[in-house]
Amino acid sequence: MTKKKLQITLCLGSSCFSRGNKAIVEVVQEYLEDLDMKDSTTFKGGHCFGNCADGPVMIINGRTFNNITPESAISAVDEVLKSQD
């Protein structure tokens, strides 16, 4: 897999937090380390993105992913990486 620069923002609003975004943070950080992409990725939290009913919400390089779980977060990262090849 080609290493590309990623900009990942995970909503840290109260609704997304109550739906488990803490676990998502841990899984994504570990996955980025496994891919040796921790230094080439900006991974940060953001305030409410306004679509709380569809949370947790994660934005990767401008693409919005809704109803994220730890498993789908990894799939979303992979999808964005593959689309950049």
C-alpha positions as MATLAB code, in Angstrom:
seq = 'MTKKKLQITLCLGSSCFSRGNKAIVEVVQEYLEDLDMKDSTTFKGGHCFGNCADGPVMIINGRTFNNITPESAISAVDEVLKSQD';
ca = [
       0.000    0.000    0.000;
       1.388    3.376   -1.024;
       1.853    5.809    1.823;
      -0.026    9.056    1.225;
      -0.483   12.144    3.372;
      -3.780   11.949    5.237;
      -5.779   14.592    7.046;
      -8.139   12.818    9.460;
     -10.564   14.654   11.725;
     -12.812   12.789   14.127;
     -15.795   14.563   15.650;
     -15.372   14.956   19.389;
     -18.831   16.409   20.014;
     -20.822   14.952   22.896;
     -23.106   12.871   20.669;
     -20.206   11.242   18.814;
     -18.334   10.815   22.097;
     -21.293    8.975   23.630;
     -21.381    6.693   20.577;
     -17.827    5.451   21.082;
     -15.361    7.702   19.317;
     -12.773    7.079   22.053;
     -12.346    3.503   20.793;
     -12.097    4.830   17.240;
      -9.246    7.163   18.214;
      -7.284    4.256   19.697;
      -7.862    1.928   16.734;
      -6.956    4.543   14.120;
      -3.799    5.598   15.995;
      -2.675    1.970   16.228;
      -3.465    1.354   12.561;
      -1.472    4.408   11.478;
       1.466    3.144   13.516;
       1.163   -0.298   11.881;
       1.295    1.357    8.440;
       4.211    3.541    9.564;
       2.082    6.591    8.722;
       1.851    8.263   12.102;
       4.334   10.977   11.120;
       2.785   11.546    7.679;
      -0.798   11.867    8.930;
      -2.568   14.678   10.692;
      -5.076   13.034   13.026;
      -7.045   15.425   15.188;
     -10.374   15.942   16.865;
     -12.907   18.460   15.713;
     -15.974   20.022   17.205;
     -19.478   19.099   16.131;
     -19.820   18.707   12.354;
     -23.590   19.212   12.523;
     -24.759   15.723   11.617;
     -25.034   14.267   15.102;
     -27.692   11.719   14.131;
     -25.145   10.097   11.807;
     -22.270    9.986   14.279;
     -19.605    9.189   15.021;
     -18.397   11.224   12.068;
     -14.886   11.132   10.615;
     -13.540   13.264    7.763;
     -10.553   11.993    5.779;
      -9.050   14.300    3.146;
     -12.397   16.068    2.797;
     -14.523   12.912    2.553;
     -17.108   12.457    5.284;
     -17.765    9.034    6.785;
     -20.817    8.608    9.026;
     -21.774    6.034   11.664;
     -18.110    5.104   12.089;
     -17.139    2.095   14.186;
     -13.580    1.013   14.949;
     -13.814   -1.506   12.093;
     -15.328    0.884    9.558;
     -12.777    3.566   10.499;
      -9.999    1.281    9.256;
     -11.980    0.541    6.090;
     -12.452    4.285    5.532;
      -8.701    4.941    5.860;
      -7.979    2.104    3.422;
     -10.617    3.393    0.974;
      -9.095    6.870    0.897;
      -5.575    5.491    0.523;
      -6.625    3.259   -2.380;
      -8.435    6.134   -4.116;
      -5.182    8.130   -4.069;
      -3.169    5.483   -5.908;
];
